[in-house]
């Protein structure tokens, strides 16, 4: 018997979890950046003093300027309207104590650079919660898990007639006929191609009755998975096993190198970016799997749900991470160090500390810098399809493999050392 959509929705909305698994998950990362709604800060939103970046609290700064009297507050508002730097205004308003006052009113970030005179013109901020603390949204983690599950479906569950060849054929057709639509529509093309089928083509069987909800979100198997935001990324120190103090959740402004390569695989310098990042991340979040709700889902074409425990989810993520890693190893073992446009492109530390290891030590790739391979299942498609998708949906780079460029992070000694976004997630001890 098939019941109405409203009946199914009522059951979903009034259902109280009876059987579930909930685990605290520890998340670690060498360095990462999760973007905010604002892609870059305006000149009035930060002040650079040598190798220190100050991010003033606008409300606190406005109140402090008001207390100084005169036209300082009005001048501050005018500076914001003109989108100009507030550095000279702060010096004038607070006199000899301006730097101390600025420190009191700001989040302070060291700028990783060896050049004392280095001036940054664009700064990408990291996401903050409602009270201004850095964190990782649960939605970002769950989105990465969803992509890992899609990868697992394709590798293990989907019948051949719905597999890579079929998806590639449809993609080639849509690309050749210009049917991917505008930029907004392109973001959701994978939903109509396969995601809606793999995650949402389910009926629900509960208490001996079958329900067929109208809306995809009510048929989505990941409705049974809840992922919390992480704890705030609060800077702190701990002693390691050798008794040495180690800093965690250290916010920095780092230079990010955007590079690609010439046809002979000599490294090619494209551009630098300055990004607010968190170094040596240690935090926690919670995954809750409603096992009873998950048991309700029945795929209309018989595809099995590939997880029933949180351990299953972590293993699925690990498999996807390894496949991404393998693709990166292919790239980096071919790349040759080079000096280009007065920039020394020496990636030996990236190889030594990351891709020189055949086994991926991470479980997911999150946030900015993870690229097409980290946020999609593009790695399974033929190179020419990858390229056409990139050229259509992103920034075109005709006759060049996709993804074309890589992002790496320069450390405080000026060496290209880190790759952003790789994270290890595992059940927390205790």
N, C-alpha and C positions, 0 to 999 in steps of 0.2 A: 504494500500500500504506500502511495506517495502522498505526503502531507504538504500543506501550504508553506510558502516561504515565511509567512508571518509566524507560523508555529515553530519553525526551525530557529528563527531569530529569537523568539521568546525563550526557547530552551537555552540557547547560547547566552542570553543576557541574564537569565536567572540561575544558571548552573553554578553550583558551588563545588569546587575541587574536592574530590574524595581521595584520589590516589595520584600522588605526584612525587617527583624526585627534584630536590633542590640542592644545589652545590655552590659553595663559595669558590670562585675561580681566581687564581692569582694571574696577573698579567705582567709580563716583563718585556721591555724593549730597549735596545741600545739608544735609539733616538726616533722620535716621531713628531708629526704635526698633523692635527685635525683642523681643517679649515673652518672659519666662522662664516656668518652671512656676508661679512665684508671681506672682499678679496685682498684689499690693501688699505693701509691707514692713510689718512690725509696728513699733510705736514703739521697741522695743529694738534694732532693726536699723539705725537711722540717728540721727544727732545733728545738729540744726540750730544753727548759731552765726551769727547775723546772716544774711548772704547767702551763707554757705558750708554745704554739706551734707557730713557725714562718714559714710562707710559702713565701720564697723569690721570687721576680720577677727575673727570670733568666737573662733577658736582662739588667735590672738595676744593678743586682749584678755583672755581667760581666764587665760593664762599670766602676763601682766603684772599682773593683779589678785592672782593667787596669790603672786607675788613681794612684793607690798605687805604680805602677812601679814594678820592679823586675820580678819574675817568678809567681806572684800570679795568673794571668789569665791562664797561662799554667798549673799551678798546679790544678786550678779549673776544666779545661777541662780534665785533667788526672783523677781527682777524679770522675767526671761524668762517664768516660769510665769504671772505676773500680766499679762503683755503690757503692761508699762509702759515709760516712757522711762528710759534709762540715764544721762541727762545729769547729774543730781544725784549719782549714784553715782560717776561718773568725776571730777567736780570734787572730791568728798570724798576719793577714793582717791589722786589725784595732786597735790592741793594747787595751789600757784601754777603748776606746770608742766603742768597738766591739758590745756591746749589744744595745747601742743607734743607731748605724749605721744599725744593723740588723733590728731594729724596723722600721726605715725609709724605708727600702728596701722591707718590707714584709707585707702581710696580717697577722694580729695577732689574734690568737684564744686562749681563755682560755681552759685548759684541765680540764674537770669536774672530779676531783678525790680528795679524802681526803689524799691520800698517796703522800707526797712530793717527795718520791723517786721512784715513779712509772715511769718506762720507757716503752714507746710504741715502738713496732717493726714494726707494719704495720698500715698504715693510709689510709683510703678510702676517696678520695676527692669528693666534690660535684661539679656538673656541673656548668660551667661558660659561660657567653656569650662572644662575640668577644672582649670585652674590659675588661674581667676579673671579671665581676660582677656576683654574684650568682643570679639565676633566675629559673623559672619553665617553661620548653618548652611547647608550645601549643600542640605539638604532644603527650606529656605525658598525658595531660588533655583529649585530644580528644580520645586517646587510651582507657582511663578509661571509658569515656562516651560510646564508642563503645561496650565495654564489658557489661556495664549496659543495653544497648539496646538489646544486644544478650540475656541477662537474661530475659528481658521483653518479647521478642519474644517467648522464651521457656515457660514462665509462662502464657502468654495470647493469643498469636497469632498463634502459629504453630499447625497445625492439629495433632491429636494423632499419625498418621502413620509416622510423622516426629519428634515426641517429644522425651522425655527422654528415653523411652524404646527402641525406634528405634536406637537412637544414642549409647546407652549403648550396644546394641546387636552388632552393627558394631564395636565399640571399643573393645569389648571382642574378636570378631573374629580377628581383626587386631593384638591385643596383643598376642593372643594364637598362631597365625601364624607368629609372628615376622615381621609384615608388616609395622611397624611404621618408618622404615628406620633409617638413621643416625641422629645424633644430630641436624644437620641443617634442615633436612626434618621434624623432629619431631616438630619443632617450627611452622610449617604450616599445621599440620595434621588437626586442627580444621577448616581450610579454606575449605578443600575438604569435610569434614564431614557435615558442616552446615553453616559456615560463608558466603561462596560464594553464597549460596542459599538465605540466609536471607537478605544479604546486596547488592548482585550484580545480582540477577536473574530478572532483570527488562528490559522492553522496555521503550522507551521514546516517549511520545506523545506531539507534539509541533505544534501549528498552524494547527491543523487538520491532521497532518501527523505523521506516526509512524516510529520510528527509532530503529534499533537494533544494537547498538555499539558492536564491536567485543571484545573489551578489558573490563575486569572486572572493572578497575578503572573508566571507562566512564559510567558504569551502577551502580556505588556504590551510594546509597542514601545519604551517608555522604559527598558526593561531595557538597551537598547543605549547609553543615555546616562548617563554618570557626571558628577556635579557635586560638586566638593570643597567643604569649608568654606573660608571666606575666611581669609586671613592675619589674625592678631589686629589689632584696631583700636588700634594703639599711637599715642599722641599724639606728633607731631613737627612740625617746621617746615621749610619749604623756601623758597628764594628764587624769586620769579616772574621773568618776563622783564624786569621793570623793576628787579630787584634788591631788591625789598621782601620781607621775611620774611612768609610766610603760614603760619598754623597749620592742621594737618590732624588728623582723628580726635580732635577736642576734645570730651571728655565734659562734659555740662552737665545740670543739672536745670532743665527749662523749663516754663513755664506753657503749657498747651494749652487753647485756647478751644474749647468745644463749642457750636456755634451752629446755629440754623435760621432760619426767617423767618415773619413773619405772612402772612396771605392777600394783602396788598398788596405783599409782597416786602421790606418793611422788616426788617432783620436783627433776630433775636431771640436773646437770651443765655440759654443753658441752664445751663452749669456750667464751672468751671475744673478742670483736672486737672494734677498735677505729675508729670512723667515724666522718667526718666533717658534722655537721648538723646545721639547723637553727631553733632556738627556738622562739616561739610566733610569728608565721608568720602572716603578714598582707600585702596583695598585691592585685593587680587587673589585670584582663585580659578582653578580649572582645569575646563574642560569637556573630556571625552573621549567621542568618538563612535565606537563600534565599528561600522564600516561593513560589515564582513563579517557580523556577527550581524544587523544591520538588514536585510541582503539575504535572510535566511532567511524573513522574515515575509510572509505572504500573507493579505490580508483576505478573509474568507469571502464578502463581498458586493462585492468588487472595489474598495473604497475605497483610493486610493493614499496611501502614506505621504508627507506633505508636506515632508519634509526628507531630505537625504542628506549635508549638510555642516553644519559649525558656523555658517557664514555664513547658511545657510538658517534656522537656529534664531534667530539674532539678528534677521533680517529679520521673521520671524513675530512675535517679541516686539515689535518696533517698530510693526508694524501694529496689534497689540492696544493698545499704549500710546497710539497716536494716537486710536483709537476711544474709549478711556477719557477722554482729554484733551478730545475734542470734547464729550462729555457734561458734563464739568466746566465748559467754557467756556459752555455753555448756561446752567448754573446761575448762575455768577458774573457773567455780563453782565446778568442780571436782578436780582441782589441789590442792595439799597440800604442804604448805611451808616445807622446809627441809634444812638441812645443808649438802652439798655434796662437796667433794674435797676441803675442807677448805673454801667453799664459802657459805655465808648465803643467801639462796634463799627465801626471804620474799617478796611475791607479793601482800601484803595487799593494798598498795597504787595503784597498777594497778587495783585491784578490786574496791576500793573506788572511784577512779577518772575516771574509764572507764567502765568496764564490769559489775559493780554492778548496773548500770542503765539499765532497760529493753528496753527503747526507745533510739535508736541511735541518738545522737545529730549531726551527721556528714552526709555529702552528697556523698562523694567519699573516696576511699583510693588510694593514689598515691605513686609511687616510691618504693624505696628499703624498704624491711621489710613487704610489704603488702602480700607477699606469694601467694600460689596457689589460695586461695579463693578471693584474691583481684584482681588478674589479669586474672582469667579465670572463667568459670561457673561450675567448678568442684564440687561445693557444692551440685549440684542437683543430682550427680551420687551416686550410691551405694558405701559404704565404700571400698569394695574390688576393685572396678574399680578405685576409687581415688588412692588407694595404688598402683595398677599396673601402672597407668599413672606416678605417682611419681617415681617408681622404674625404669621405662623404660626411661623416659624423663629427670629425674633429678638425684639426689643422692639416690641410692637404700638403703632402710631400711626395709628389709624383715620382715614380721609379725608385722609391726608397722603401726598404722593409719597414714593417710596423711591429712594435713602436720604433720610431726613428731615434729618439733621444733617450737619455737616461739622466736621472738626478742623483747626485752624490753630494755629501756634506763635508765641508772643510772644517777641521778641528781647530783648537786654539793655537796650535803650533804652525798653522798654515798648510797642513798636509790634507790631501783628499783621503778621508778616513772612513766615513760612515755611509750606509745606505738607509734611507728613511723608511719607516713603516713596518719593518719586520717585527712581529711580536710572538712571544711564547705564552700560551695559555695552558694552565694545568690546574687540577684540583688543589686547593690550598691545604696545607698540612694543618692538622689539629682540628 
